[in-house]
Amino acid sequence: MRRSETRILATHAGSLPRPKGLVDLFTRASRGERIDTKDLAEQVRAATEHVVAQQLACGIDVGNDGEQPRESFFTYLRDRMSGFAGQSQRPAMRDLTRYPTFIERMMLELGRPQVNLLSGPQAVADVRYTDPAPLVREMDAFAATLAVHTLTFTETFWTAPSPGIVACAMQNAHYPSLEAYVDAVADALATEYEAIVARGHVLQIDAPDLAMERHTLFADRPLDEFLRFVEHTVTALNRALTRIPPHRVRLHVCWGNYEGPHVDDVDLAPLLPLVYRAHVGGLVLSMANPRHAHEHRVLARHPLPVDWILVAGVIDTTTNYVEHPEVVAERLEIAARVTGDPHRVLGGTDCGFDTSAGLGQVAEEVAWEKLRALRDGAALASTRLL
């Protein structure tokens, strides 16, 4: 992974706003409705071209395809792996159920088209990676889109889910235990992980399970039981990454990309020792939202491994407030202080802007404005730190 040698580099966490037509198609397809596949392919192509152009115009240094070809950051695997069918009944985040008036407010927003991440498919048979063709098409299309631009990214990255989030959100109706299911998913995902790195991209592992599952699947269980799940998942992930150099992988940990109370979020402190066991070269961490902006203090007490970079979340992806560049710069300066080396810090977003099609809470033009603020804040921080 590139470091911030002469200036603080700007990146983001993966998903970018999808156009309404594409959201509608993905929503209908996720419900089992028949759609025009040629129309879908054309809309994906146009959307990918658009988000690449926008990232370059906004000054993003480390970019991707915005996950435009995928319905969400993990349920897309139903088309690449065997063993999935039916429908999960994933528990809602604990903090959302505590406040009835907040639930009423949320229900008013659920009428718009969106892919429902609480009702993905289940594992009903052995999970195996059977069709790499969609991934190849995605990466080919991205390369072709980049080729027509004069500007280019300093580096590119590609997202893939952790085995833990797949096993928790695409529920188990086949394996004897959650642990066995996590292991099977990890073995299957190794194919995708290796293909991404082989194409020259930095692999980003999206692992909200390493924090968010504390207030979903493990909400009614002791903290120690959740931490054992984290430990097991990191071990399984490491097995999937065996043939990939750690410096080509960054790990994204968050507490759920939704605007809500988040009062049940687990603290970062008990997670870090387990997260640090991952065979990766960097951590992408939510640090901008109101619930976790203080977590830099935990990083100061539990420093990053010396060979890791920190992609500091300095942009909140759940609010339409646009961060001032000075705020961005200040957050980056704090991140540089706790890592002890500004060259190991990149500016990023807390999470994606459209985790599943239609789920984004930030208006598209505001999302681009936030990325421009990220660029400008990184430039300010660069003048002060490098």
C-alpha positions in Angstrom: 0.0 0.0 0.0 1.1 3.5 -0.8 2.0 5.7 2.1 1.7 9.5 2.4 5.2 10.3 1.4 5.0 13.9 0.2 1.4 14.6 1.0 -1.5 13.0 2.9 -3.3 10.7 0.5 -7.1 10.6 0.2 -9.2 7.5 -0.2 -12.6 6.2 0.9 -14.2 3.0 2.2 -15.6 1.6 -1.0 -19.2 2.2 -2.0 -20.3 5.4 -3.7 -23.7 6.7 -4.6 -25.6 4.6 -7.2 -28.0 6.3 -9.7 -31.8 5.7 -9.1 -32.2 3.5 -12.2 -29.5 1.2 -11.0 -30.9 1.1 -7.5 -34.3 0.1 -8.8 -32.9 -2.7 -10.9 -30.8 -4.1 -8.0 -33.8 -3.8 -5.6 -36.1 -5.7 -8.0 -33.5 -8.4 -8.7 -32.8 -8.9 -4.9 -36.6 -9.6 -4.5 -36.5 -12.2 -7.1 -38.2 -10.2 -9.8 -37.2 -10.6 -13.5 -35.1 -7.7 -14.9 -33.6 -6.8 -18.2 -30.0 -8.0 -17.8 -28.8 -5.9 -20.8 -30.3 -2.8 -19.2 -28.5 -3.7 -15.9 -25.2 -4.1 -17.7 -25.5 -0.8 -19.4 -26.5 1.1 -16.3 -23.6 -0.5 -14.4 -21.2 0.6 -17.1 -22.5 4.2 -17.1 -22.5 4.4 -13.3 -18.9 3.0 -13.1 -17.7 5.6 -15.6 -19.4 8.3 -13.6 -18.0 7.4 -10.2 -14.5 7.0 -11.5 -14.7 10.5 -13.1 -16.1 12.0 -10.0 -13.4 10.5 -7.7 -10.6 11.8 -10.0 -12.3 15.2 -10.2 -12.6 15.3 -6.4 -8.9 14.5 -5.9 -9.2 11.0 -4.5 -5.7 9.3 -4.7 -6.6 5.7 -3.9 -9.9 4.9 -5.6 -12.1 2.1 -6.9 -15.2 1.4 -9.0 -17.5 2.5 -6.2 -19.0 -1.0 -6.0 -21.4 0.0 -8.8 -21.7 -3.6 -10.2 -22.9 -5.0 -6.9 -26.2 -5.0 -5.1 -24.5 -4.6 -1.7 -21.1 -5.2 -0.1 -21.7 -8.9 0.6 -25.0 -10.3 -0.7 -23.6 -10.2 -4.3 -21.8 -13.4 -3.3 -25.1 -15.3 -3.9 -24.1 -15.1 -7.6 -20.5 -16.3 -7.2 -20.9 -19.0 -4.6 -22.8 -22.2 -4.3 -24.9 -23.1 -1.2 -27.1 -20.0 -0.8 -30.9 -19.9 -1.1 -33.9 -18.9 0.8 -34.0 -15.9 3.1 -32.3 -14.9 6.3 -34.1 -13.2 9.3 -31.2 -11.2 10.6 -31.8 -9.4 13.9 -32.0 -5.7 13.8 -29.2 -3.6 15.5 -30.0 -3.5 19.2 -29.8 0.3 19.5 -32.6 0.7 16.8 -35.1 -1.3 18.9 -34.6 0.7 22.1 -36.3 3.9 20.8 -39.9 3.5 19.5 -40.1 7.0 18.0 -36.8 6.5 16.2 -38.2 3.3 14.7 -41.3 5.2 13.6 -39.0 7.7 11.9 -37.0 5.0 10.2 -40.2 3.3 8.9 -41.1 6.5 7.0 -37.9 6.1 5.0 -38.1 2.4 4.2 -40.6 3.0 1.4 -37.8 4.0 -1.1 -36.2 1.2 -3.2 -33.3 -0.5 -1.5 -31.6 -3.8 -1.1 -32.6 -5.2 2.3 -29.5 -6.5 4.1 -31.5 -8.0 6.9 -33.1 -10.6 4.5 -30.3 -11.9 2.4 -30.1 -15.6 1.4 -29.1 -18.4 3.8 -26.5 -21.0 3.6 -28.4 -24.2 2.8 -25.6 -26.4 1.4 -21.8 -26.4 1.2 -20.5 -22.9 0.4 -18.0 -22.9 -2.4 -16.7 -20.2 -4.8 -17.9 -21.4 -8.2 -18.0 -18.5 -10.6 -15.2 -16.0 -10.8 -16.5 -14.5 -14.0 -18.5 -11.6 -12.4 -15.4 -10.5 -10.6 -13.3 -10.6 -13.7 -15.9 -8.6 -15.6 -15.9 -6.0 -12.9 -12.2 -5.6 -12.8 -12.0 -5.6 -16.7 -14.6 -2.8 -16.9 -12.8 -0.8 -14.2 -9.5 -1.0 -16.1 -11.2 0.0 -19.4 -12.8 3.0 -17.6 -9.5 4.1 -16.2 -7.8 3.8 -19.5 -9.7 6.7 -21.1 -8.8 9.2 -18.4 -5.8 11.5 -18.5 -5.8 11.7 -14.7 -5.2 8.4 -12.7 -5.3 7.1 -9.2 -2.0 6.8 -7.2 -3.3 3.3 -6.3 -6.5 1.3 -6.7 -8.3 -0.8 -4.1 -11.0 -3.4 -4.3 -13.4 -4.5 -1.6 -14.5 -7.9 -0.5 -16.4 -9.0 2.7 -14.9 -10.7 5.6 -16.0 -14.3 6.3 -17.6 -13.2 9.5 -20.0 -10.7 8.1 -21.1 -13.2 5.4 -21.7 -15.9 8.0 -23.6 -13.6 10.4 -25.7 -11.8 7.8 -26.3 -14.7 5.4 -27.5 -17.0 8.1 -26.5 -20.6 8.7 -29.1 -23.3 7.9 -26.5 -26.0 7.0 -23.3 -26.1 9.0 -23.1 -27.6 12.5 -21.9 -24.4 14.1 -21.2 -20.7 13.3 -17.5 -21.4 13.5 -17.7 -24.1 10.9 -19.6 -21.8 8.7 -17.1 -19.0 9.1 -14.3 -21.4 8.2 -16.1 -22.6 5.0 -16.8 -19.0 3.9 -13.1 -18.1 4.5 -11.9 -21.0 2.4 -14.3 -20.0 -0.4 -13.4 -16.3 -0.2 -9.7 -17.0 -0.6 -10.4 -17.3 -4.4 -11.8 -13.8 -4.6 -9.1 -12.3 -2.3 -6.3 -13.7 -4.4 -7.8 -12.7 -7.7 -8.1 -9.1 -6.6 -4.5 -8.8 -5.5 -3.3 -10.6 -8.6 -4.9 -7.8 -10.7 -2.8 -5.2 -8.9 -5.4 -3.9 -6.5 -5.0 -3.4 -2.8 -7.5 -5.7 -1.1 -9.9 -4.1 1.4 -11.6 -6.6 3.7 -14.9 -5.1 4.9 -15.4 -6.5 8.4 -18.2 -4.7 10.3 -18.7 -8.0 12.0 -15.6 -7.4 14.1 -17.5 -4.6 15.9 -21.1 -4.4 14.8 -22.0 -8.0 15.6 -21.7 -7.1 19.3 -25.1 -5.4 19.1 -26.7 -7.7 16.5 -26.1 -11.4 16.6 -24.3 -11.2 20.0 -26.5 -8.6 21.6 -27.8 -10.9 24.3 -24.6 -12.8 24.9 -21.6 -12.1 27.1 -18.8 -9.9 25.7 -16.3 -12.8 26.1 -18.4 -14.9 23.7 -18.4 -12.1 21.1 -14.6 -11.7 21.5 -14.2 -15.4 20.9 -16.1 -15.0 17.7 -13.8 -12.1 16.7 -10.7 -14.2 17.5 -12.1 -17.1 15.4 -13.0 -14.9 12.5 -9.6 -13.3 12.4 -7.9 -16.7 12.4 -10.1 -17.8 9.5 -9.4 -14.6 7.6 -5.7 -15.2 8.1 -6.0 -18.6 6.5 -7.8 -17.1 3.5 -5.0 -14.6 3.2 -2.1 -17.1 3.4 -0.9 -16.5 -0.1 -1.3 -12.7 -0.1 1.4 -10.3 1.2 0.1 -8.4 4.3 1.1 -5.1 2.8 -1.4 -5.6 0.0 -4.4 -5.8 2.4 -6.2 -3.2 4.5 -8.9 -4.2 7.0 -12.1 -2.1 7.4 -13.7 -2.2 10.8 -16.9 -0.3 11.7 -19.9 -0.4 14.0 -22.6 -0.3 11.2 -23.0 2.4 8.5 -26.4 3.7 9.6 -27.6 6.9 11.2 -28.8 5.8 14.6 -28.2 6.1 18.4 -25.3 3.6 18.4 -25.4 3.5 22.2 -24.8 -0.3 22.2 -21.6 -0.1 20.2 -18.7 -2.1 21.7 -15.7 -0.1 22.7 -12.6 -0.3 20.4 -10.3 -1.2 23.3 -11.1 -4.9 23.8 -11.2 -5.4 20.0 -7.8 -4.0 19.0 -5.6 -6.8 20.4 -7.6 -9.3 18.3 -7.8 -7.1 15.2 -4.0 -6.6 15.4 -3.6 -10.4 14.8 -4.9 -10.0 11.3 -2.3 -10.6 8.6 -2.9 -7.2 6.9 -0.9 -4.0 6.4 -3.5 -1.4 7.4 -6.6 -0.5 9.3 -9.5 1.5 7.9 -11.3 2.8 11.0 -14.4 4.9 11.7 -13.2 8.0 13.6 -15.5 10.9 12.4 -18.9 10.0 13.6 -20.1 11.4 17.0 -19.9 8.0 18.8 -16.4 7.1 17.9 -14.5 10.3 17.3 -12.7 9.8 20.6 -11.3 6.4 19.7 -8.0 8.0 18.7 -7.3 7.9 22.5 -7.5 4.1 22.3 -5.1 4.0 19.4 -2.7 6.1 21.5 -2.8 3.5 24.3 -2.7 0.5 21.9 -0.5 1.7 19.0 -0.9 0.2 15.5 1.7 -2.4 14.6 4.8 -0.6 13.3 4.3 -1.8 9.7 0.6 -0.9 9.4 -0.9 2.2 7.9 -4.1 3.9 9.3 -6.8 5.0 7.0 -8.5 7.4 9.4 -12.2 8.0 8.9 -12.4 11.8 8.9 -15.7 12.0 6.9 -19.0 10.8 8.3 -21.0 8.9 5.7 -24.4 9.0 7.5 -25.0 12.8 7.6 -25.4 15.5 4.9 -23.3 17.9 7.0 -20.2 18.7 4.9 -17.1 18.7 7.0 -15.0 21.8 6.9 -11.5 21.2 5.5 -10.1 22.6 8.7 -12.0 19.9 10.7 -10.7 17.2 8.3 -7.1 18.5 8.7 -7.5 18.6 12.5 -8.7 15.0 12.5 -5.7 13.9 10.3 -3.3 15.7 12.6 -4.7 13.8 15.6 -4.3 10.5 13.6 -0.7 11.4 12.8 0.0 12.1 16.4 -1.4 8.8 17.7 0.5 6.8 15.0 3.7 8.8 15.5 4.3 9.1 11.8 2.1 11.2 9.3 3.5 9.0 6.5 1.5 6.1 7.9 -1.8 8.1 7.7 -4.3 8.3 4.9 -7.5 10.3 5.0 -10.7 8.3 4.5 -14.4 8.0 5.2 -16.0 6.2 8.1 -17.7 3.8 5.7 -19.2 3.7 2.2 -21.8 6.1 0.9 -24.2 3.3 -0.4 -23.4 0.1 1.5 -26.3 -1.6 -0.3 -28.2 -0.2 -3.3 -30.5 2.5 -2.0 -29.3 2.5 1.6 -27.2 5.6 1.2 -28.2 8.5 3.5 -26.1 11.2 1.9 -27.4 12.9 -1.2 -25.1 12.2 -4.2 -23.9 15.7 -4.8 -23.3 16.1 -1.1 -21.2 12.9 -1.1 -18.9 14.5 -3.8 -18.7 17.7 -1.8 -17.6 15.6 1.2 -14.8 14.0 -0.9 -13.7 17.4 -2.0 -13.6 18.5 1.6 -11.5 15.4 2.3 -9.1 16.4 -0.4 -8.8 20.0 0.8 -8.4 18.9 4.4 -5.7 16.4 3.5 -3.9 19.2 1.6 -4.0 21.4 4.7 -2.8 18.7 6.9 0.1 18.0 4.5 1.4 21.5 4.8 1.4 21.1 8.6 2.7 17.6 8.9 5.0 16.8 5.9 
